[in-house]
Amino acid sequence: MKLPENLIQKLETRKQNNALRQLPSFNNRVDFSSNDYIGFSRSESIFKLAHHYLIENEIIQNGATGSRLISGNHSLYQITESFIAEFHDAETALIFNSGYDANVGFFSAVPQRNDVILYDELSHASIRDGISMSNAKSYKFNHNDFEDLERLIIKFPDTNIYIVTETVFSMDGDSPNLEELVELSEKHNCYLVVDEAHTLGVFGEKGEGLVQYLSLHNRIFARIMTFGKGLGCHGAVVLGSIELKEYLVNFARSFIYTTGLSPHSVSTILVAYQHLEIEKATIEKLRQNIVFFNQQKNLLGLKPMFVRSKSAIQSAIIPGNENVKHIAQQLQDKGFDVKPILSPTVPEGQERLRFCIHSYNSEEEINQVLELLRDFVF
C-alpha cells in the first residue's frame, strides 16, 4: 500500500534539505562515532562471563516471558538491581528496557498536573518526549544558565518544581556546574533529576558517573543511568528512594506495559557492572585519550571550531548539512568513522562533526584524524 501523500511530502522535504536519515552499513573504519567509550561492547570477557553466569546458575531461558509485573521478573533482576544500587550508593535501583523507556516512563509519570518542570534547552529527545506526555507545565531554561533557571523558579512559589539536566550533553559534550545547580535546587526546595547517560564508565574512579564522583548523589532526587554507552550493553536504571521505586513500578507506563529484558541481557548488565570495579586502567586510558585529543586540537589550531568539552564527546561545529556531510565523507574515505550531526537534530547553523573518544583509540589515530580535519577544513 502506498504511503499517504502528506508523509511522502515530509520525506521529500528532508531530501531537499539534505537531512534525510538513512541506516548506515557496517564498516571497519577506526571508531570515532560509537558510544562504546571503554570498549565493553566488544569485551570477550564480559560476553563469556555473562553466558557462564547463566549456565552456572541454571538459568536456561531465552526471554523474560512477560512484563515484570506478570511473569518477567526473573531472579536476576533483584540480584542486579541490588548490585547496581550498592555500586551507586543509592537506596534503590529500578531497571528499564532502555534509556528512552526510562526517561519517558519517569517524566510522564512523576511530575503531576499542578507541578512544574524546568529543563535545559538541550535536553535529550527522550527527556522532552517524556515531558510532553506529562500533565505538568514545562518550561525550558537557557543551556547551563542558572540565572535564567532561577528567574523561572521564582515565578512558581509553593509549587513542586522538577529541575532536569544532563551531566554530559549528548551533542555538545559539555557539563553544567553541578555543585551550583544542587545548591540552587536546595535553596528553592526543588527536585533535581539528572540524566547520566554519557558519564557511566567515563567519570569517577570506577566509572560511577559525575554526580557520585562529586559526592552530590545524596542531594539529588533521581539519577537516570543508561547502559548502551559506557557499559556497552542495553537497558537503563533509575536510582532514587524506596518510595520513588514503588511509585514508578505502579505508574511508569513504559515499565508496566512492556516485556522485561531477557535473563541474558540482565546477566550482561550485572557482569559489565562487576567489570567496572576491575577496569580502572581502561577508564584511566580513556581519560588520557580525552586529554590528548584536547591537546592535539589546540596544537593544530582547531580549538575555535570545537565546543568546549572535557568528556568523551567532542563536537566540531561546521555549519550547513551539505558542508558537514562532505567533510565527514572525506574522513570516512580515509578510514575514520566520524559521523555528521545534521539539522534538525541540532539547530540550523549548528551542524557538526561529533567525535566520540574511546579507551581503545590510539594516540596515532587521534592525531591522524585531527590532522585530516585541519587539512579538509582549512
Secondary structure, 3 states (H helix, E strand, C coil): CCCCHHHHHHHHHHHHCCCCCCCCCCCCCEECCCCCCCCHHHCHHHHHHHHHHHHHCCCCCCCCCCECCCCCCCHHHHHHHHHHHHHCCCCEEEEECCHHHHHHHHHHHCCCCCCEEEEECCCCHHHHHHHHCCCCEEEEECCCCHHHHHHHHCCCCCCCEEEEEECCCCCCCCCCCHHHHHHHHHHCCCEEEEECCCCCCCCCCCCCCHHHHCCCHHHCCEEEEECCCCCCCCCEEEEECHHHHHHHHHHCHHHHCCECCCHHHHHHHHHHHHHHCCCHHHHHHHHHHHHHHHHHHHHCCCHHHECCCCCCEEEEECCCHHHHHHHHHHHHHCCEECEEECCCCCCCCCCEEEEECCCCCCHHHHHHHHHHHHHHHC
